[in-house]
Amino acid sequence: MLNQKKSDLVKEKLTIWVKIANDKETLYTKVQENGRFEFKELKPGQWQIDVSIQGNTDRYQIENFNPLI
């Protein structure tokens, strides 16, 4: 969850990227305006997940984050 007022997020129109990776491949997707994202045809296995905010200057912080899925 982003630690910032929802009204601020809507005004700013942040670009949020989600990256997942394992030993064989790395995939990226952009979070939609409604907060959803998906990876199509994801293969079974353990994946490392990372979330980044484009242009973030440390104003936002991702809380309750578990990097393994």
Biotite code that builds the C-alpha atoms (Angstrom):
import biotite.structure as struc

atoms = struc.array([
    struc.Atom([0.000, 0.000, 0.000], chain_id="A", res_id=1, res_name="MET", atom_name="CA", element="C"),
    struc.Atom([1.291, 3.437, -0.871], chain_id="A", res_id=2, res_name="LEU", atom_name="CA", element="C"),
    struc.Atom([1.710, 5.711, 2.110], chain_id="A", res_id=3, res_name="ASN", atom_name="CA", element="C"),
    struc.Atom([0.196, 8.868, 0.647], chain_id="A", res_id=4, res_name="GLN", atom_name="CA", element="C"),
    struc.Atom([-3.233, 10.498, 0.567], chain_id="A", res_id=5, res_name="LYS", atom_name="CA", element="C"),
    struc.Atom([-5.429, 9.023, -2.146], chain_id="A", res_id=6, res_name="LYS", atom_name="CA", element="C"),
    struc.Atom([-6.400, 12.500, -3.342], chain_id="A", res_id=7, res_name="SER", atom_name="CA", element="C"),
    struc.Atom([-2.703, 13.305, -3.893], chain_id="A", res_id=8, res_name="ASP", atom_name="CA", element="C"),
    struc.Atom([-2.216, 10.123, -5.923], chain_id="A", res_id=9, res_name="LEU", atom_name="CA", element="C"),
    struc.Atom([-5.163, 10.911, -8.175], chain_id="A", res_id=10, res_name="VAL", atom_name="CA", element="C"),
    struc.Atom([-3.948, 14.449, -8.826], chain_id="A", res_id=11, res_name="LYS", atom_name="CA", element="C"),
    struc.Atom([-0.395, 13.393, -9.588], chain_id="A", res_id=12, res_name="GLU", atom_name="CA", element="C"),
    struc.Atom([-1.154, 10.433, -11.941], chain_id="A", res_id=13, res_name="LYS", atom_name="CA", element="C"),
    struc.Atom([1.774, 8.294, -10.873], chain_id="A", res_id=14, res_name="LEU", atom_name="CA", element="C"),
    struc.Atom([3.259, 5.688, -13.172], chain_id="A", res_id=15, res_name="THR", atom_name="CA", element="C"),
    struc.Atom([3.784, 2.496, -11.180], chain_id="A", res_id=16, res_name="ILE", atom_name="CA", element="C"),
    struc.Atom([5.674, -0.491, -12.588], chain_id="A", res_id=17, res_name="TRP", atom_name="CA", element="C"),
    struc.Atom([5.656, -4.073, -11.319], chain_id="A", res_id=18, res_name="VAL", atom_name="CA", element="C"),
    struc.Atom([8.572, -6.367, -12.135], chain_id="A", res_id=19, res_name="LYS", atom_name="CA", element="C"),
    struc.Atom([8.661, -10.103, -11.500], chain_id="A", res_id=20, res_name="ILE", atom_name="CA", element="C"),
    struc.Atom([11.695, -12.278, -12.048], chain_id="A", res_id=21, res_name="ALA", atom_name="CA", element="C"),
    struc.Atom([12.951, -15.798, -11.538], chain_id="A", res_id=22, res_name="ASN", atom_name="CA", element="C"),
    struc.Atom([16.135, -17.597, -12.614], chain_id="A", res_id=23, res_name="ASP", atom_name="CA", element="C"),
    struc.Atom([15.014, -17.728, -16.259], chain_id="A", res_id=24, res_name="LYS", atom_name="CA", element="C"),
    struc.Atom([13.073, -14.587, -17.076], chain_id="A", res_id=25, res_name="GLU", atom_name="CA", element="C"),
    struc.Atom([12.056, -11.082, -16.022], chain_id="A", res_id=26, res_name="THR", atom_name="CA", element="C"),
    struc.Atom([8.660, -9.562, -16.823], chain_id="A", res_id=27, res_name="LEU", atom_name="CA", element="C"),
    struc.Atom([7.355, -5.999, -16.429], chain_id="A", res_id=28, res_name="TYR", atom_name="CA", element="C"),
    struc.Atom([3.880, -4.501, -16.431], chain_id="A", res_id=29, res_name="THR", atom_name="CA", element="C"),
    struc.Atom([2.435, -1.071, -15.752], chain_id="A", res_id=30, res_name="LYS", atom_name="CA", element="C"),
    struc.Atom([-0.246, -0.625, -13.074], chain_id="A", res_id=31, res_name="VAL", atom_name="CA", element="C"),
    struc.Atom([-3.515, 0.607, -14.581], chain_id="A", res_id=32, res_name="GLN", atom_name="CA", element="C"),
    struc.Atom([-5.296, 3.737, -13.352], chain_id="A", res_id=33, res_name="GLU", atom_name="CA", element="C"),
    struc.Atom([-7.731, 1.543, -11.381], chain_id="A", res_id=34, res_name="ASN", atom_name="CA", element="C"),
    struc.Atom([-4.797, 0.022, -9.441], chain_id="A", res_id=35, res_name="GLY", atom_name="CA", element="C"),
    struc.Atom([-4.867, -3.351, -11.212], chain_id="A", res_id=36, res_name="ARG", atom_name="CA", element="C"),
    struc.Atom([-2.063, -5.121, -12.988], chain_id="A", res_id=37, res_name="PHE", atom_name="CA", element="C"),
    struc.Atom([-1.592, -8.559, -14.499], chain_id="A", res_id=38, res_name="GLU", atom_name="CA", element="C"),
    struc.Atom([0.973, -10.877, -15.973], chain_id="A", res_id=39, res_name="PHE", atom_name="CA", element="C"),
    struc.Atom([-0.516, -13.111, -18.653], chain_id="A", res_id=40, res_name="LYS", atom_name="CA", element="C"),
    struc.Atom([0.575, -16.735, -18.943], chain_id="A", res_id=41, res_name="GLU", atom_name="CA", element="C"),
    struc.Atom([2.752, -16.651, -15.846], chain_id="A", res_id=42, res_name="LEU", atom_name="CA", element="C"),
    struc.Atom([4.578, -19.958, -15.393], chain_id="A", res_id=43, res_name="LYS", atom_name="CA", element="C"),
    struc.Atom([4.386, -21.800, -12.050], chain_id="A", res_id=44, res_name="PRO", atom_name="CA", element="C"),
    struc.Atom([7.286, -21.346, -9.663], chain_id="A", res_id=45, res_name="GLY", atom_name="CA", element="C"),
    struc.Atom([8.780, -18.899, -7.214], chain_id="A", res_id=46, res_name="GLN", atom_name="CA", element="C"),
    struc.Atom([9.006, -15.299, -8.368], chain_id="A", res_id=47, res_name="TRP", atom_name="CA", element="C"),
    struc.Atom([10.679, -12.213, -6.914], chain_id="A", res_id=48, res_name="GLN", atom_name="CA", element="C"),
    struc.Atom([8.434, -9.151, -7.195], chain_id="A", res_id=49, res_name="ILE", atom_name="CA", element="C"),
    struc.Atom([9.483, -5.509, -7.195], chain_id="A", res_id=50, res_name="ASP", atom_name="CA", element="C"),
    struc.Atom([7.363, -2.363, -7.426], chain_id="A", res_id=51, res_name="VAL", atom_name="CA", element="C"),
    struc.Atom([8.699, 1.008, -8.504], chain_id="A", res_id=52, res_name="SER", atom_name="CA", element="C"),
    struc.Atom([7.188, 4.438, -8.972], chain_id="A", res_id=53, res_name="ILE", atom_name="CA", element="C"),
    struc.Atom([8.492, 6.261, -12.017], chain_id="A", res_id=54, res_name="GLN", atom_name="CA", element="C"),
    struc.Atom([9.987, 9.605, -11.038], chain_id="A", res_id=55, res_name="GLY", atom_name="CA", element="C"),
    struc.Atom([9.667, 8.865, -7.314], chain_id="A", res_id=56, res_name="ASN", atom_name="CA", element="C"),
    struc.Atom([11.851, 11.198, -5.315], chain_id="A", res_id=57, res_name="THR", atom_name="CA", element="C"),
    struc.Atom([11.322, 9.294, -2.059], chain_id="A", res_id=58, res_name="ASP", atom_name="CA", element="C"),
    struc.Atom([7.942, 10.975, -1.494], chain_id="A", res_id=59, res_name="ARG", atom_name="CA", element="C"),
    struc.Atom([6.156, 7.618, -1.544], chain_id="A", res_id=60, res_name="TYR", atom_name="CA", element="C"),
    struc.Atom([6.839, 4.459, 0.368], chain_id="A", res_id=61, res_name="GLN", atom_name="CA", element="C"),
    struc.Atom([5.479, 0.973, -0.260], chain_id="A", res_id=62, res_name="ILE", atom_name="CA", element="C"),
    struc.Atom([4.361, -0.673, 2.980], chain_id="A", res_id=63, res_name="GLU", atom_name="CA", element="C"),
    struc.Atom([3.542, -4.296, 3.910], chain_id="A", res_id=64, res_name="ASN", atom_name="CA", element="C"),
    struc.Atom([5.501, -5.593, 0.955], chain_id="A", res_id=65, res_name="PHE", atom_name="CA", element="C"),
    struc.Atom([6.390, -9.287, 0.561], chain_id="A", res_id=66, res_name="ASN", atom_name="CA", element="C"),
    struc.Atom([8.828, -9.632, -2.374], chain_id="A", res_id=67, res_name="PRO", atom_name="CA", element="C"),
    struc.Atom([8.294, -13.398, -2.952], chain_id="A", res_id=68, res_name="LEU", atom_name="CA", element="C"),
    struc.Atom([5.246, -14.835, -4.671], chain_id="A", res_id=69, res_name="ILE", atom_name="CA", element="C"),
])
